[in-house]
């Protein structure tokens, strides 16, 4: 096994399938056929991956635009209607009240949705016991 030995030593370039097929091709004397099959497989895999990426671009763009438009409506447009509805003095339907409450929530804590769920870079969390003073820790130990 000449080529099979070298392909196994570079796993970042050659996966297990490639190494196995090259090894079996060398053992059976059909290395050229196996390399052709591997090349065809890799080309089809890359073409499929490109098609999937291309197919997912449009739906993701539509979802992002929908989220941005909804955010703008909740922050800018709905409060304008809220002032108009207050002037009516009548009871509003439940769905309208729901939209108004969601708008108020987004305006009050809109950064809640935009902030990442992890702490900022360089933030080192302190353990809860570090917040206590030494005297408090001594009194609890007694």
N, CA, C and O of each residue as an XYZ file, in Angstrom:
568
protein
N       0.851     -1.190      0.000
C       0.000      0.000      0.000
C       0.886      1.239      0.000
O       1.478      1.582      1.023
N       0.974      1.886     -1.106
C       1.806      3.071     -1.207
C       0.983      4.325     -0.963
O       1.287      5.097     -0.054
N      -0.054      4.537     -1.762
C      -0.870      5.751     -1.647
C      -1.726      5.701     -0.398
O      -1.899      6.727      0.259
N      -2.268      4.548     -0.047
C      -3.138      4.406      1.118
C      -2.447      4.810      2.403
O      -3.076      5.374      3.298
N      -1.138      4.522      2.503
C      -0.395      4.902      3.709
C      -0.317      6.419      3.844
O      -0.443      6.954      4.946
N      -0.111      7.098      2.744
C       0.043      8.545      2.806
C      -1.282      9.259      3.022
O      -1.324     10.291      3.692
N      -2.361      8.728      2.467
C      -3.657      9.391      2.633
C      -4.137      9.308      4.062
O      -4.817     10.221      4.531
N      -3.805      8.243      4.770
C      -4.224      8.101      6.166
C      -3.501      9.047      7.103
O      -3.974      9.304      8.211
N      -2.353      9.571      6.671
C      -1.577     10.459      7.529
C      -1.985     11.921      7.376
O      -1.437     12.782      8.064
N      -2.919     12.213      6.506
C      -3.402     13.587      6.320
C      -4.936     13.588      6.406
O      -5.611     13.784      5.395
N      -5.489     13.369      7.611
C      -6.951     13.254      7.727
C      -7.692     14.554      7.438
O      -8.891     14.522      7.164
N      -7.012     15.696      7.490
C      -7.692     16.951      7.168
C      -8.000     17.061      5.674
O      -8.848     17.858      5.273
N      -7.315     16.266      4.853
C      -7.530     16.289      3.413
C      -8.270     15.057      2.897
O      -9.006     15.137      1.914
N      -8.075     13.928      3.556
C      -8.654     12.673      3.087
C      -9.485     12.049      4.202
O      -8.979     11.792      5.294
N     -10.772     11.806      3.918
C     -11.630     11.178      4.918
C     -11.448      9.659      4.903
O     -10.710      9.118      4.080
N     -12.132      8.987      5.825
C     -11.978      7.536      5.951
C     -12.454      6.794      4.702
O     -11.855      5.796      4.301
N     -13.530      7.284      4.092
C     -14.037      6.638      2.880
C     -12.981      6.660      1.781
O     -12.749      5.649      1.117
N     -12.347      7.804      1.591
C     -11.325      7.932      0.560
C     -10.163      6.982      0.842
O      -9.704      6.281     -0.059
N      -9.692      6.957      2.072
C      -8.561      6.089      2.425
C      -8.906      4.617      2.222
O      -8.088      3.842      1.727
N     -10.128      4.239      2.610
C     -10.544      2.836      2.445
C     -10.652      2.455      0.979
O     -10.207      1.379      0.583
N     -11.240      3.328      0.170
C     -11.373      3.025     -1.255
C     -10.020      2.967     -1.950
O      -9.801      2.107     -2.803
N      -9.122      3.858     -1.603
C      -7.784      3.827     -2.203
C      -7.054      2.563     -1.771
O      -6.372      1.925     -2.574
N      -7.200      2.205     -0.499
C      -6.559      0.978     -0.013
C      -7.090     -0.260     -0.715
O      -6.316     -1.130     -1.113
N      -8.404     -0.343     -0.870
C      -8.972     -1.513     -1.555
C      -8.624     -1.496     -3.035
O      -8.439     -2.552     -3.640
N      -8.532     -0.316     -3.620
C      -8.125     -0.221     -5.029
C      -6.702     -0.671     -5.236
O      -6.390     -1.320     -6.235
N      -5.823     -0.329     -4.291
C      -4.434     -0.782     -4.392
C      -4.341     -2.295     -4.220
O      -3.599     -2.971     -4.933
N      -5.112     -2.816     -3.253
C      -5.054     -4.266     -2.992
C      -5.571     -5.069     -4.179
O      -5.033     -6.126     -4.509
N      -6.626     -4.553     -4.819
C      -7.222     -5.309     -5.929
C      -6.599     -4.969     -7.277
O      -6.887     -5.635     -8.271
N      -5.762     -3.959     -7.329
C      -5.129     -3.579     -8.590
C      -6.009     -2.695     -9.460
O      -5.735     -2.533    -10.649
N      -7.050     -2.128     -8.890
C      -7.964     -1.256     -9.648
C      -7.948      0.154     -9.068
O      -8.999      0.764     -8.870
N      -6.764      0.660     -8.801
C      -6.635      1.979     -8.179
C      -7.225      3.070     -9.067
O      -7.874      3.988     -8.565
N      -7.008      2.983    -10.371
C      -7.515      4.003    -11.292
C      -9.046      4.066    -11.256
O      -9.626      5.152    -11.244
N      -9.684      2.920    -11.239
C     -11.155      2.869    -11.194
C     -11.662      3.443     -9.876
O     -12.633      4.199     -9.857
N     -11.008      3.085     -8.778
C     -11.428      3.589     -7.462
C     -11.243      5.097     -7.365
O     -12.103      5.790     -6.821
N     -10.148      5.607     -7.878
C      -9.927      7.053     -7.845
C     -10.964      7.782     -8.690
O     -11.414      8.868     -8.325
N     -11.344      7.185     -9.820
C     -12.395      7.766    -10.651
C     -13.727      7.784     -9.898
O     -14.462      8.770     -9.957
N     -14.037      6.690     -9.190
C     -15.287      6.631     -8.409
C     -15.273      7.651     -7.273
O     -16.283      8.302     -7.006
N     -14.137      7.787     -6.610
C     -14.029      8.762     -5.511
C     -14.197     10.176     -6.057
O     -14.871     11.005     -5.446
N     -13.587     10.448     -7.200
C     -13.718     11.781     -7.800
C     -15.166     12.078     -8.168
O     -15.654     13.184     -7.937
N     -15.853     11.095     -8.741
C     -17.261     11.276     -9.095
C     -18.102     11.515     -7.851
O     -18.969     12.390     -7.833
N     -17.840     10.730     -6.812
C     -18.569     10.888     -5.548
C     -18.338     12.282     -4.958
O     -19.289     12.945     -4.546
N     -17.100     12.720     -4.919
C     -16.783     14.044     -4.355
C     -17.437     15.161     -5.169
O     -17.953     16.122     -4.598
N     -17.419     15.042     -6.484
C     -18.046     16.064     -7.330
C     -19.550     16.137     -7.087
O     -20.117     17.226     -6.995
N     -20.194     14.976     -6.983
C     -21.637     14.955     -6.729
C     -21.954     15.509     -5.341
O     -22.941     16.224     -5.162
N     -21.118     15.177     -4.365
C     -21.325     15.686     -3.006
C     -21.211     17.203     -2.970
O     -22.037     17.872     -2.349
N     -20.203     17.745     -3.624
C     -20.022     19.204     -3.656
C     -21.153     19.888     -4.414
O     -21.607     20.961     -4.016
N     -21.609     19.275     -5.500
C     -22.726     19.854     -6.257
C     -23.997     19.871     -5.415
O     -24.745     20.849     -5.435
N     -24.242     18.798     -4.678
C     -25.410     18.750     -3.805
C     -25.308     19.785     -2.696
O     -26.291     20.450     -2.369
N     -24.122     19.923     -2.117
C     -23.912     20.916     -1.059
C     -24.153     22.331     -1.593
O     -24.744     23.162     -0.903
N     -23.702     22.602     -2.804
C     -23.922     23.926     -3.404
C     -25.401     24.169     -3.671
O     -25.893     25.280     -3.472
N     -26.122     23.128     -4.124
C     -27.558     23.268     -4.372
C     -28.310     23.549     -3.071
O     -29.233     24.364     -3.044
N     -27.913     22.875     -2.001
C     -28.575     23.089     -0.711
C     -28.335     24.510     -0.221
O     -29.261     25.167      0.254
N     -27.106     24.988     -0.332
C     -26.809     26.365      0.075
C     -27.619     27.368     -0.745
O     -28.169     28.330     -0.208
N     -27.682     27.129     -2.037
C     -28.430     28.022     -2.921
C     -29.914     27.990     -2.593
O     -30.579     29.026     -2.607
N     -30.437     26.801     -2.295
C     -31.857     26.667     -1.975
C     -32.209     27.300     -0.627
O     -33.342     27.741     -0.436
N     -31.270     27.350      0.297
C     -31.553     27.900      1.628
C     -31.352     29.413      1.702
O     -31.792     30.036      2.668
N     -30.711     30.007      0.728
C     -30.437     31.444      0.769
C     -31.726     32.255      0.738
O     -31.886     33.172      1.543
N     -32.629     31.952     -0.150
C     -33.856     32.736     -0.282
C     -34.752     32.630      0.955
O     -35.196     33.667      1.450
N     -35.041     31.442      1.477
C     -35.881     31.390      2.678
C     -35.268     32.112      3.877
O     -35.983     32.751      4.648
N     -33.969     32.013      4.035
C     -33.321     32.707      5.153
C     -33.443     34.212      4.970
O     -33.714     34.931      5.932
N     -33.248     34.696      3.752
C     -33.388     36.128      3.487
C     -34.814     36.597      3.763
O     -35.015     37.673      4.327
N     -35.803     35.798      3.368
C     -37.197     36.167      3.606
C     -37.490     36.227      5.101
O     -38.176     37.142      5.556
N     -36.987     35.276      5.865
C     -37.213     35.260      7.311
C     -36.560     36.467      7.964
O     -37.168     37.093      8.832
N     -35.339     36.812      7.572
C     -34.658     37.974      8.147
C     -35.421     39.257      7.839
O     -35.609     40.097      8.719
N     -35.856     39.408      6.605
C     -36.623     40.602      6.235
C     -37.938     40.661      7.014
O     -38.344     41.733      7.461
N     -38.604     39.517      7.178
C     -39.855     39.489      7.931
C     -39.639     39.887      9.384
O     -40.460     40.610      9.950
N     -38.562     39.436      9.994
C     -38.270     39.793     11.380
C     -37.981     41.280     11.496
O     -38.456     41.931     12.427
N     -37.210     41.826     10.567
C     -36.888     43.259     10.606
C     -38.152     44.100     10.411
O     -38.368     45.070     11.137
N     -38.976     43.737      9.448
C     -40.211     44.488      9.189
C     -41.151     44.406     10.398
O     -41.759     45.404     10.785
N     -41.264     43.220     10.986
C     -42.112     43.068     12.172
C     -41.594     43.923     13.316
O     -42.380     44.553     14.023
N     -40.293     43.953     13.504
C     -39.708     44.791     14.552
C     -39.995     46.267     14.328
O     -40.350     46.988     15.260
N     -39.841     46.709     13.096
C     -40.119     48.119     12.784
C     -41.595     48.434     13.025
O     -41.928     49.486     13.570
N     -42.471     47.527     12.619
C     -43.897     47.758     12.846
C     -44.224     47.825     14.337
O     -44.999     48.678     14.769
N     -43.634     46.925     15.118
C     -43.924     46.918     16.554
C     -43.363     48.131     17.273
O     -43.931     48.571     18.273
N     -42.270     48.675     16.790
C     -41.638     49.810     17.480
C     -42.155     51.157     16.978
O     -42.285     52.093     17.768
N     -42.453     51.276     15.688
C     -42.819     52.580     15.117
C     -44.306     52.732     14.819
O     -44.893     53.768     15.132
N     -44.924     51.719     14.220
C     -46.287     51.874     13.711
C     -47.341     51.589     14.783
O     -48.280     52.368     14.946
N     -47.195     50.487     15.512
C     -48.206     50.094     16.506
C     -48.382     51.152     17.592
O     -49.522     51.402     17.984
N     -47.326     51.790     18.103
C     -47.556     52.846     19.096
C     -48.408     54.006     18.567
O     -49.154     54.624     19.326
N     -48.297     54.297     17.285
C     -49.132     55.340     16.691
C     -50.604     54.937     16.736
O     -51.469     55.750     17.063
N     -50.878     53.684     16.408
C     -52.249     53.196     16.485
C     -52.731     53.120     17.931
O     -53.918     53.312     18.194
N     -51.837     52.846     18.863
C     -52.228     52.776     20.270
C     -52.779     54.116     20.734
O     -53.771     54.167     21.462
N     -52.138     55.194     20.315
C     -52.641     56.533     20.682
C     -54.018     56.775     20.059
O     -54.892     57.373     20.686
N     -54.201     56.317     18.849
C     -55.497     56.474     18.179
C     -56.575     55.655     18.895
O     -57.698     56.126     19.078
N     -56.233     54.443     19.294
C     -57.201     53.580     19.971
C     -57.595     54.124     21.340
O     -58.727     53.931     21.782
N     -56.668     54.804     22.016
C     -56.991     55.377     23.325
C     -58.057     56.454     23.190
O     -58.865     56.645     24.099
N     -58.063     57.157     22.063
C     -59.047     58.206     21.835
C     -60.445     57.672     21.570
O     -61.416     58.413     21.721
N     -60.579     56.413     21.180
C     -61.894     55.828     20.906
C     -62.705     55.640     22.180
O     -63.908     55.898     22.194
N     -62.064     55.199     23.235
C     -62.757     54.955     24.485
C     -63.558     53.672     24.496
O     -64.259     53.418     25.476
N     -63.495     52.858     23.475
C     -64.245     51.607     23.405
C     -63.330     50.439     23.769
O     -62.107     50.578     23.779
N     -63.934     49.288     24.066
C     -63.167     48.082     24.349
C     -62.574     47.552     23.051
O     -63.243     47.494     22.019
N     -61.303     47.167     23.125
C     -60.612     46.644     21.945
C     -60.682     45.121     21.934
O     -60.760     44.494     22.990
N     -60.655     44.531     20.757
C     -60.638     43.061     20.661
C     -59.380     42.485     21.312
O     -58.368     43.172     21.451
N     -59.458     41.237     21.701
C     -58.345     40.581     22.385
C     -57.072     40.530     21.568
O     -55.983     40.729     22.105
N     -57.192     40.266     20.273
C     -55.999     40.179     19.439
C     -55.309     41.542     19.327
O     -54.081     41.628     19.325
N     -56.109     42.598     19.234
C     -55.533     43.948     19.168
C     -54.794     44.265     20.461
O     -53.703     44.834     20.432
N     -55.388     43.898     21.597
C     -54.710     44.113     22.882
C     -53.418     43.304     22.963
O     -52.419     43.767     23.514
N     -53.446     42.106     22.415
C     -52.238     41.277     22.401
C     -51.125     41.947     21.602
O     -49.977     41.992     22.044
N     -51.462     42.461     20.440
C     -50.461     43.134     19.600
C     -49.925     44.381     20.313
O     -48.729     44.664     20.256
N     -50.802     45.115     20.975
C     -50.357     46.304     21.718
C     -49.425     45.921     22.859
O     -48.431     46.608     23.096
N     -49.725     44.842     23.570
C     -48.857     44.397     24.679
C     -47.508     43.914     24.151
O     -46.468     44.193     24.746
N     -47.530     43.197     23.044
C     -46.259     42.754     22.454
C     -45.424     43.961     22.044
O     -44.209     43.971     22.241
N     -46.059     44.963     21.482
C     -45.351     46.180     21.090
C     -44.737     46.871     22.307
O     -43.593     47.323     22.262
N     -45.509     46.950     23.393
C     -44.971     47.565     24.617
C     -43.785     46.773     25.156
O     -42.794     47.348     25.605
N     -43.896     45.450     25.106
C     -42.810     44.599     25.587
C     -41.545     44.790     24.755
O     -40.447     44.896     25.302
N     -41.701     44.834     23.434
C     -40.542     45.011     22.559
C     -39.909     46.379     22.779
O     -38.684     46.506     22.762
N     -40.740     47.408     22.986
C     -40.195     48.746     23.224
C     -39.471     48.815     24.564
O     -38.446     49.487     24.685
N     -39.997     48.126     25.565
C     -39.386     48.183     26.897
C     -38.108     47.353     26.964
O     -37.137     47.769     27.595
N     -38.095     46.203     26.332
C     -36.924     45.331     26.414
C     -36.493     44.842     25.066
O     -36.151     43.669     24.920
N     -36.497     45.692     24.083
C     -36.146     45.287     22.728
C     -34.742     44.763     22.610
O     -34.468     43.913     21.763
N     -33.838     45.254     23.450
C     -32.463     44.781     23.374
C     -32.346     43.360     23.907
O     -31.326     42.702     23.702
N     -33.382     42.884     24.587
C     -33.375     41.525     25.093
C     -33.243     40.521     23.951
O     -32.557     39.509     24.093
N     -33.894     40.794     22.819
C     -33.847     39.878     21.686
C     -32.575     40.038     20.874
O     -32.175     39.109     20.172
N     -31.939     41.177     20.952
C     -30.742     41.424     20.149
C     -29.458     41.052     20.877
O     -28.407     40.946     20.246
N     -29.519     40.850     22.196
C     -28.301     40.548     22.936
C     -28.023     39.048     22.871
O     -28.951     38.239     22.871
N     -26.752     38.684     22.816
C     -26.421     37.266     22.753
C     -26.679     36.590     24.100
O     -26.641     37.254     25.135
N     -26.938     35.296     24.102
C     -27.225     34.606     25.355
C     -25.986     34.302     26.192
O     -26.108     33.752     27.287
N     -24.802     34.647     25.703
C     -23.575     34.397     26.438
C     -23.020     35.726     26.955
O     -23.384     36.783     26.439
N     -22.148     35.690     27.962
C     -21.587     36.938     28.486
C     -20.628     37.567     27.482
O     -20.113     36.876     26.603
N     -20.382     38.877     27.603
C     -19.470     39.539     26.666
C     -18.050     39.005     26.793
O     -17.678     38.419     27.810
N     -17.266     39.218     25.742
C     -15.886     38.741     25.727
C     -15.099     39.416     26.845
O     -15.241     40.618     27.070
N     -14.288     38.661     27.528
C     -13.474     39.197     28.609
C     -14.180     39.174     29.948
O     -13.569     39.500     30.966
N     -15.448     38.800     29.979
C     -16.198     38.747     31.229
C     -15.847     37.469     31.966
O     -15.996     36.373     31.426
N     -15.387     37.603     33.180
C     -15.048     36.439     33.986
C     -16.057     36.364     35.122
O     -16.064     37.231     35.996
N     -16.906     35.346     35.126
C     -17.899     35.244     36.197
C     -17.236     34.938     37.530
O     -16.291     34.153     37.607
N     -17.743     35.565     38.567
C     -17.221     35.335     39.904
C     -18.119     34.318     40.600
O     -19.337     34.356     40.430
N     -17.546     33.425     41.368
C     -18.391     32.506     42.115
C     -19.177     33.254     43.178
O     -18.765     34.322     43.629
N     -20.309     32.690     43.576
C     -21.173     33.397     44.520
C     -20.492     33.611     45.858
O     -20.797     34.585     46.547
N     -19.578     32.734     46.248
C     -18.926     32.918     47.540
C     -17.953     34.085     47.518
O     -17.603     34.599     48.581
N     -17.504     34.522     46.347
C     -16.565     35.642     46.263
C     -17.250     36.962     46.580
O     -16.580     37.955     46.866
N     -18.562     36.983     46.534
C     -19.275     38.223     46.811
C     -19.402     38.494     48.312
O     -19.609     39.633     48.731
N     -19.277     37.442     49.106
C     -19.395     37.620     50.546
C     -18.086     38.157     51.113
O     -17.007     37.923     50.569
N     -18.207     38.858     52.182
C     -16.996     39.326     52.844
C     -16.398     38.191     53.662
O     -17.055     37.182     53.922
N     -15.173     38.364     54.055
C     -14.496     37.337     54.830
C     -15.163     37.160     56.190
O     -15.290     36.038     56.680
N     -15.591     38.274     56.804
C     -16.257     38.196     58.110
C     -17.568     37.420     58.019
O     -17.892     36.647     58.920
N     -18.323     37.620     56.938
C     -19.580     36.901     56.755
C     -19.311     35.414     56.609
O     -20.055     34.593     57.145
N     -18.267     35.065     55.898
C     -17.936     33.654     55.715
C     -17.528     33.025     57.058
O     -17.868     31.872     57.323
N     -16.804     33.772     57.904
C     -16.407     33.246     59.201
C     -17.598     33.029     60.119
O     -17.659     32.025     60.829
N     -18.539     33.955     60.112
C     -19.702     33.809     60.978
C     -20.563     32.630     60.534
O     -21.192     31.994     61.380
N     -20.612     32.324     59.276
C     -21.412     31.198     58.801
C     -20.726     29.877     59.118
O     -21.397     28.851     59.228
N     -19.437     29.878     59.265
C     -18.717     28.644     59.558
C     -18.858     28.232     61.021
O     -18.677     27.056     61.337
N     -19.173     29.153     61.912
C     -19.243     28.836     63.348
C     -20.417     28.022     63.694
O     -20.609     27.679     64.861
